[in-house]
């Protein structure tokens, strides 16, 4: 692989301003690159994940909450990345945040696996979580399953991108052990 190919296959650099904060433009470029080229992040553009996001918005409203002010899963993700990095602006805070997101991801994944096993969901290609959830006998179980599906997609993307940013900012790969 030539060096120009390697450069084009890598995320754009993170640029910091004079105060040391990540510039919005460079972070937007990184988010866009991951959405375009990293399959674990690009999943947020998949129609089935968008369907989950729309379900979550509707469910939040039905439960008396205020849905997120976004039209797409991709928008929700991008703003979440900006917020996470603004609020977790040093190595220890970002490490803790990524660890919390990783824990939420593991819990969502375990919940999905348990429900899929209990209800004998087949790994059918192209069957959406919404379609699978129709097989569940109660609204409570459907909400748990669909929320876990949404969290699994969102947290996977967030851990992937923030892990890369962590390494870029602090020169060491993120490790749950510290």
C-alpha positions as CSV (number, residue, x, y, z in Angstrom):
1,X,0.0,0.0,0.0
2,X,1.4,3.4,-0.9
3,X,1.7,6.2,1.6
4,X,-0.9,8.2,-0.3
5,X,-3.3,5.3,-0.1
6,X,-2.6,4.8,3.6
7,X,-3.3,8.5,4.2
8,X,-6.6,8.4,2.3
9,X,-7.7,5.3,4.2
10,X,-7.1,6.9,7.6
11,X,-9.4,9.3,9.5
12,X,-8.5,13.0,9.1
13,X,-6.3,14.5,11.9
14,X,-7.8,16.0,15.0
15,X,-6.9,19.7,15.1
16,X,-6.8,21.7,18.3
17,X,-7.2,25.4,18.7
18,X,-5.0,27.7,20.7
19,X,-6.7,26.7,23.9
20,X,-6.1,23.0,23.2
21,X,-9.8,22.3,22.4
22,X,-10.6,20.1,19.4
23,X,-11.8,22.3,16.6
24,X,-15.4,21.7,15.5
25,X,-14.4,21.4,11.9
26,X,-11.8,18.7,12.5
27,X,-14.2,16.8,14.8
28,X,-16.9,17.0,12.2
29,X,-14.5,15.7,9.6
30,X,-13.6,12.8,11.8
31,X,-17.2,11.9,12.5
32,X,-18.0,12.1,8.8
33,X,-15.0,9.9,7.9
34,X,-16.1,7.2,10.4
35,X,-19.7,7.4,9.1
36,X,-18.4,6.9,5.6
37,X,-15.7,4.3,6.1
38,X,-16.0,2.4,9.4
39,X,-18.7,-0.2,9.2
40,X,-19.3,-0.2,13.0
41,X,-20.1,3.5,12.8
42,X,-21.7,3.5,9.4
43,X,-24.3,1.1,10.7
44,X,-26.1,4.2,12.0
45,X,-27.0,5.1,8.4
46,X,-28.6,1.7,7.8
47,X,-32.4,1.9,7.3
48,X,-33.0,-0.7,10.0
49,X,-31.1,1.4,12.5
50,X,-32.9,4.5,11.4
51,X,-36.1,2.6,12.0
52,X,-35.0,1.8,15.5
53,X,-34.1,5.4,16.1
54,X,-37.6,6.5,14.9
55,X,-39.2,3.9,17.2
56,X,-37.1,5.2,20.1
57,X,-38.2,8.8,19.4
58,X,-41.8,7.7,19.3
59,X,-41.5,5.5,22.4
60,X,-39.9,8.3,24.4
61,X,-42.8,10.6,23.5
62,X,-45.4,8.0,24.4
63,X,-43.7,7.5,27.8
64,X,-44.1,11.2,28.5
65,X,-40.5,12.1,27.7
66,X,-39.1,14.6,25.3
67,X,-37.6,12.9,22.2
68,X,-34.2,14.0,21.1
69,X,-34.3,17.0,18.7
70,X,-32.8,15.0,15.8
71,X,-34.3,13.6,12.6
72,X,-31.8,10.8,12.1
73,X,-29.8,8.3,14.1
74,X,-26.7,9.8,12.4
75,X,-27.5,13.3,13.7
76,X,-28.1,12.0,17.2
77,X,-24.8,10.2,17.1
78,X,-22.8,13.1,15.8
79,X,-24.1,15.6,18.4
80,X,-23.5,13.0,21.1
81,X,-19.9,12.7,20.1
82,X,-19.4,16.5,20.3
83,X,-21.1,16.6,23.7
84,X,-19.1,13.7,25.0
85,X,-15.8,15.3,24.1
86,X,-16.8,18.7,25.3
87,X,-17.9,17.3,28.7
88,X,-15.1,14.8,29.1
89,X,-12.2,17.1,28.2
90,X,-9.3,15.3,29.8
91,X,-7.9,11.8,29.7
92,X,-9.4,10.5,32.9
93,X,-12.9,11.8,32.2
94,X,-12.9,10.5,28.6
95,X,-11.6,7.1,29.8
96,X,-14.4,7.0,32.4
97,X,-17.0,8.0,29.7
98,X,-15.8,5.4,27.2
99,X,-15.9,2.7,30.0
100,X,-19.5,3.7,30.9
101,X,-20.5,3.5,27.2
102,X,-18.7,0.2,26.9
103,X,-20.6,-1.1,29.9
104,X,-23.9,0.0,28.5
105,X,-23.0,-1.7,25.2
106,X,-22.2,-5.0,27.0
107,X,-25.5,-4.8,29.0
108,X,-27.5,-4.1,25.8
109,X,-25.8,-6.9,23.9
110,X,-26.4,-9.4,26.8
111,X,-30.1,-8.4,26.9
112,X,-30.5,-8.8,23.2
113,X,-28.8,-12.2,23.3
114,X,-31.0,-13.4,26.2
115,X,-34.2,-12.3,24.5
116,X,-33.2,-13.8,21.2
117,X,-32.4,-17.1,22.9
118,X,-35.5,-17.1,25.0
119,X,-37.8,-16.5,22.0
120,X,-35.8,-18.5,19.5
121,X,-35.1,-15.5,17.2
122,X,-33.3,-16.8,14.2
123,X,-30.4,-14.9,12.7
124,X,-32.4,-14.1,9.6
125,X,-30.6,-11.7,7.2
126,X,-32.7,-8.6,6.6
127,X,-35.2,-9.1,9.4
128,X,-35.3,-5.8,11.4
129,X,-35.4,-5.6,15.2
130,X,-38.9,-4.0,14.8
131,X,-40.1,-7.2,13.0
132,X,-38.4,-9.5,15.6
133,X,-40.0,-7.5,18.4
134,X,-43.5,-8.3,17.1
135,X,-42.9,-11.8,18.2
136,X,-42.6,-10.7,21.8
137,X,-45.7,-11.2,24.0
138,X,-45.7,-8.0,25.9
139,X,-45.1,-4.3,25.3
140,X,-42.6,-4.2,28.2
141,X,-40.5,-6.9,26.6
142,X,-40.7,-5.2,23.2
143,X,-39.6,-1.9,24.7
144,X,-36.7,-3.6,26.5
145,X,-35.6,-5.5,23.4
146,X,-35.9,-2.5,21.0
147,X,-34.2,-0.1,23.4
148,X,-31.3,-2.6,23.8
149,X,-31.1,-2.9,20.0
150,X,-30.9,0.8,19.7
151,X,-28.3,1.1,22.5
152,X,-26.2,-1.6,21.0
153,X,-25.9,0.2,17.7
154,X,-25.4,3.6,19.2
155,X,-22.9,2.5,21.8
156,X,-20.9,0.4,19.3
157,X,-20.4,3.4,17.1
158,X,-19.6,5.7,20.0
159,X,-17.0,3.4,21.5
160,X,-15.4,2.9,18.2
161,X,-15.1,6.6,17.4
162,X,-14.2,7.8,20.9
163,X,-11.7,5.0,21.3
164,X,-9.9,6.3,18.2
165,X,-10.1,9.9,19.4
166,X,-8.7,8.9,22.8
167,X,-5.7,7.3,21.2
168,X,-5.2,10.3,19.0
169,X,-5.4,12.8,21.9
170,X,-3.5,10.9,24.5
171,X,-1.1,8.7,22.5
172,X,-2.2,5.5,24.0
173,X,-5.0,3.1,23.0
174,X,-8.1,3.1,25.2
175,X,-8.1,0.1,27.6
176,X,-10.9,-0.7,30.0
177,X,-8.3,-1.6,32.7
178,X,-7.0,2.0,32.6
